[in-house]
């Protein structure tokens, strides 16, 4: 009877640990903070994920933000139609 109880407690602990990791993973995906929290676990199960995340970080730093509406675009200033009539 004691052996069965030990097995049940062990299985319960493993199930609880997996449940906590599943909950943490779903929460991290919703908030978009996955790399820092789940990174070590992902590297254990999928080693190529580290290279993939590094490539994503490099691409994020390379992106150029879009100019604001009505701002400069390709070196020329965008002129609203009202100002174009006043300038001519």
MDAnalysis code that builds the backbone (N, CA, C; Angstrom):
import MDAnalysis as mda
import numpy as np

u = mda.Universe.empty(264, n_residues=88, atom_resindex=np.repeat(np.arange(88), 3), trajectory=True)
u.add_TopologyAttr("name", ["N", "CA", "C"] * 88)
u.add_TopologyAttr("resid", np.arange(1, 89))
u.add_TopologyAttr("resname", ["UNK", "UNK", "UNK", "UNK", "UNK", "UNK", "UNK", "UNK", "UNK", "UNK", "UNK", "UNK", "UNK", "UNK", "UNK", "UNK", "UNK", "UNK", "UNK", "UNK", "UNK", "UNK", "UNK", "UNK", "UNK", "UNK", "UNK", "UNK", "UNK", "UNK", "UNK", "UNK", "UNK", "UNK", "UNK", "UNK", "UNK", "UNK", "UNK", "UNK", "UNK", "UNK", "UNK", "UNK", "UNK", "UNK", "UNK", "UNK", "UNK", "UNK", "UNK", "UNK", "UNK", "UNK", "UNK", "UNK", "UNK", "UNK", "UNK", "UNK", "UNK", "UNK", "UNK", "UNK", "UNK", "UNK", "UNK", "UNK", "UNK", "UNK", "UNK", "UNK", "UNK", "UNK", "UNK", "UNK", "UNK", "UNK", "UNK", "UNK", "UNK", "UNK", "UNK", "UNK", "UNK", "UNK", "UNK", "UNK"])
u.atoms.positions = np.array([
    [0.829, -1.201, 0.000],
    [0.000, 0.000, 0.000],
    [0.866, 1.255, 0.000],
    [1.984, 1.202, 0.744],
    [2.870, 2.366, 0.785],
    [3.501, 2.639, -0.574],
    [3.785, 1.562, -1.329],
    [4.384, 1.734, -2.651],
    [3.430, 2.432, -3.605],
    [2.173, 2.109, -3.503],
    [1.168, 2.748, -4.355],
    [1.037, 4.219, -3.987],
    [1.061, 4.519, -2.700],
    [0.956, 5.905, -2.243],
    [2.162, 6.714, -2.718],
    [3.347, 6.143, -2.671],
    [4.550, 6.832, -3.141],
    [4.435, 7.111, -4.643],
    [3.974, 6.118, -5.404],
    [3.804, 6.310, -6.838],
    [2.775, 7.398, -7.139],
    [1.685, 7.414, -6.415],
    [0.631, 8.418, -6.628],
    [1.152, 9.809, -6.297],
    [1.905, 9.936, -5.212],
    [2.464, 11.240, -4.845],
    [3.463, 11.698, -5.902],
    [4.316, 10.785, -6.361],
    [5.288, 11.128, -7.402],
    [4.586, 11.552, -8.684],
    [3.600, 10.784, -9.124],
    [2.854, 11.120, -10.337],
    [2.125, 12.455, -10.171],
    [1.612, 12.722, -8.995],
    [0.940, 13.995, -8.734],
    [1.906, 15.172, -8.817],
    [3.118, 14.981, -8.288],
    [4.126, 16.051, -8.357],
    [4.545, 16.324, -9.798],
    [4.749, 15.282, -10.576],
    [5.107, 15.460, -11.976],
    [3.965, 16.147, -12.731],
    [2.735, 15.719, -12.481],
    [1.582, 16.330, -13.141],
    [1.445, 17.805, -12.746],
    [1.710, 18.108, -11.464],
    [1.628, 19.500, -11.013],
    [2.705, 20.354, -11.681],
    [3.922, 19.827, -11.793],
    [4.999, 20.577, -12.442],
    [4.668, 20.826, -13.915],
    [4.178, 19.807, -14.606],
    [3.807, 19.987, -16.012],
    [2.635, 20.953, -16.163],
    [1.691, 20.898, -15.241],
    [0.565, 21.822, -15.277],
    [1.003, 23.265, -15.080],
    [1.941, 23.474, -14.162],
    [2.450, 24.832, -13.926],
    [3.188, 25.340, -15.160],
    [4.013, 24.484, -15.774],
    [4.712, 24.901, -16.986],
    [3.744, 25.185, -18.128],
    [2.679, 24.378, -18.252],
    [1.677, 24.626, -19.297],
    [0.975, 25.960, -19.056],
    [0.606, 26.228, -17.813],
    [-0.056, 27.495, -17.477],
    [0.874, 28.671, -17.755],
    [2.147, 28.532, -17.354],
    [3.112, 29.599, -17.579],
    [3.309, 29.837, -19.074],
    [3.382, 28.780, -19.858],
    [3.562, 28.924, -21.302],
    [2.382, 29.651, -21.939],
    [1.174, 29.305, -21.537],
    [0.011, 29.974, -22.132],
    [-0.042, 31.446, -21.729],
    [0.326, 31.743, -20.515],
    [0.335, 33.126, -20.052],
    [1.414, 33.935, -20.767],
    [2.567, 33.327, -20.951],
    [3.671, 33.999, -21.621],
    [3.325, 34.275, -23.073],
    [2.690, 33.343, -23.752],
    [2.306, 33.555, -25.151],
    [1.306, 34.687, -25.288],
    [0.367, 34.775, -24.346],
    [-0.619, 35.849, -24.418],
    [0.017, 37.208, -24.232],
    [1.001, 37.305, -23.335],
    [1.615, 38.592, -23.043],
    [2.797, 38.920, -23.943],
    [3.301, 37.944, -24.676],
    [4.400, 38.203, -25.597],
    [5.755, 38.336, -24.935],
    [5.972, 37.713, -23.803],
    [7.256, 37.805, -23.101],
    [7.936, 36.446, -23.057],
    [7.729, 35.644, -24.093],
    [8.151, 34.249, -24.070],
    [9.640, 34.005, -24.048],
    [10.425, 34.812, -24.715],
    [11.836, 34.518, -24.850],
    [12.586, 34.463, -23.542],
    [12.292, 35.352, -22.645],
    [13.042, 35.440, -21.405],
    [12.609, 34.384, -20.401],
    [11.332, 34.088, -20.343],
    [10.827, 33.164, -19.323],
    [10.933, 31.721, -19.779],
    [10.464, 31.427, -20.969],
    [10.417, 30.043, -21.436],
    [11.650, 29.651, -22.249],
    [12.579, 30.556, -22.466],
    [13.755, 30.272, -23.267],
    [14.572, 29.074, -22.811],
    [14.937, 28.972, -21.528],
    [15.731, 27.815, -21.099],
    [15.010, 26.483, -21.301],
    [13.717, 26.444, -21.052],
    [12.961, 25.202, -21.245],
    [12.868, 24.853, -22.722],
    [12.695, 25.882, -23.554],
    [12.611, 25.638, -24.977],
    [13.947, 25.138, -25.520],
    [15.065, 25.657, -24.984],
    [16.373, 25.207, -25.441],
    [16.636, 23.754, -25.060],
    [16.090, 23.300, -23.935],
    [16.265, 21.905, -23.553],
    [15.578, 20.976, -24.545],
    [14.382, 21.333, -24.969],
    [13.601, 20.448, -25.824],
    [13.807, 20.721, -27.306],
    [14.256, 21.925, -27.651],
    [14.420, 22.290, -29.060],
    [15.632, 23.225, -29.168],
    [16.853, 22.657, -29.265],
    [18.071, 23.475, -29.248],
    [18.158, 24.500, -30.374],
    [17.552, 24.245, -31.501],
    [17.614, 25.203, -32.608],
    [16.795, 26.455, -32.310],
    [15.974, 26.417, -31.292],
    [15.140, 27.571, -30.953],
    [15.989, 28.756, -30.533],
    [17.126, 28.505, -29.925],
    [18.000, 29.604, -29.493],
    [18.471, 30.398, -30.708],
    [18.907, 29.708, -31.757],
    [19.336, 30.397, -32.976],
    [18.169, 31.143, -33.623],
    [16.994, 30.551, -33.601],
    [15.810, 31.185, -34.183],
    [15.467, 32.481, -33.441],
    [15.480, 32.444, -32.088],
    [15.184, 33.651, -31.308],
    [16.231, 34.725, -31.527],
    [17.505, 34.328, -31.661],
    [18.561, 35.306, -31.923],
    [18.341, 35.982, -33.275],
    [17.940, 35.218, -34.272],
    [17.669, 35.783, -35.591],
    [16.478, 36.743, -35.544],
    [15.451, 36.394, -34.785],
    [14.285, 37.286, -34.640],
    [14.707, 38.601, -33.986],
    [15.545, 38.534, -32.956],
    [16.015, 39.768, -32.299],
    [16.781, 40.643, -33.271],
    [17.630, 40.037, -34.104],
    [18.400, 40.815, -35.083],
    [17.454, 41.473, -36.072],
    [16.453, 40.759, -36.541],
    [15.509, 41.332, -37.492],
    [14.686, 42.452, -36.864],
    [14.353, 42.328, -35.591],
    [13.596, 43.385, -34.925],
    [14.409, 44.660, -34.807],
    [15.714, 44.533, -34.595],
    [16.537, 45.740, -34.490],
    [16.766, 46.378, -35.847],
    [16.641, 45.616, -36.934],
    [16.846, 46.152, -38.275],
    [15.635, 46.876, -38.832],
    [14.466, 46.649, -38.302],
    [13.268, 47.254, -38.876],
    [13.279, 48.763, -38.664],
    [12.859, 49.473, -39.679],
    [12.792, 50.924, -39.629],
    [11.348, 51.307, -39.352],
    [11.112, 52.160, -38.357],
    [9.725, 52.546, -38.083],
    [9.143, 53.368, -39.232],
    [7.851, 53.222, -39.413],
    [7.160, 53.965, -40.462],
    [7.117, 55.448, -40.101],
    [7.252, 56.326, -41.101],
    [7.169, 57.756, -40.809],
    [5.738, 58.134, -40.438],
    [5.570, 59.177, -39.657],
    [4.203, 59.591, -39.299],
    [3.451, 60.091, -40.525],
    [2.130, 60.014, -40.473],
    [1.305, 60.482, -41.580],
    [1.530, 61.971, -41.777],
    [1.745, 62.380, -43.013],
    [1.952, 63.793, -43.312],
    [3.388, 64.222, -43.091],
    [4.259, 63.319, -42.701],
    [5.658, 63.646, -42.465],
    [6.475, 63.455, -43.719],
    [7.774, 63.423, -43.541],
    [8.658, 63.240, -44.685],
    [8.615, 61.802, -45.142],
    [8.616, 61.637, -46.456],
    [8.621, 60.306, -47.046],
    [9.635, 60.304, -48.184],
    [10.610, 59.469, -48.094],
    [11.669, 59.325, -49.093],
    [12.370, 60.646, -49.365],
    [12.631, 61.396, -48.347],
    [13.401, 62.621, -48.498],
    [12.604, 63.836, -48.935],
    [11.343, 63.722, -49.257],
    [10.536, 64.863, -49.658],
    [9.429, 65.066, -48.646],
    [9.094, 66.299, -48.440],
    [8.034, 66.614, -47.482],
    [6.684, 66.476, -48.159],
    [5.768, 65.833, -47.475],
    [4.412, 65.703, -48.001],
    [3.657, 66.991, -47.699],
    [3.058, 67.591, -48.727],
    [2.330, 68.844, -48.550],
    [0.837, 68.568, -48.635],
    [0.087, 68.939, -47.587],
    [-1.358, 68.754, -47.651],
    [-1.966, 69.620, -48.757],
    [-3.078, 69.221, -49.348],
    [-3.681, 69.974, -50.451],
    [-4.012, 71.413, -50.075],
    [-4.401, 71.657, -48.818],
    [-4.750, 73.028, -48.413],
    [-3.533, 73.937, -48.498],
    [-2.370, 73.441, -48.069],
    [-1.162, 74.238, -48.115],
    [-0.678, 74.417, -49.555],
    [-0.891, 73.436, -50.400],
    [-0.453, 73.536, -51.789],
    [-1.190, 74.659, -52.489],
    [-2.489, 74.859, -52.186],
    [-3.245, 75.946, -52.795],
    [-2.775, 77.310, -52.279],
    [-2.427, 77.372, -50.970],
    [-1.972, 78.630, -50.396],
    [-0.589, 79.018, -50.898],
    [0.252, 78.047, -51.190],
    [1.610, 78.332, -51.648],
    [1.663, 78.774, -53.097],
    [0.676, 78.413, -53.901],
    [0.728, 78.765, -55.329],
    [0.116, 80.114, -55.599],
])
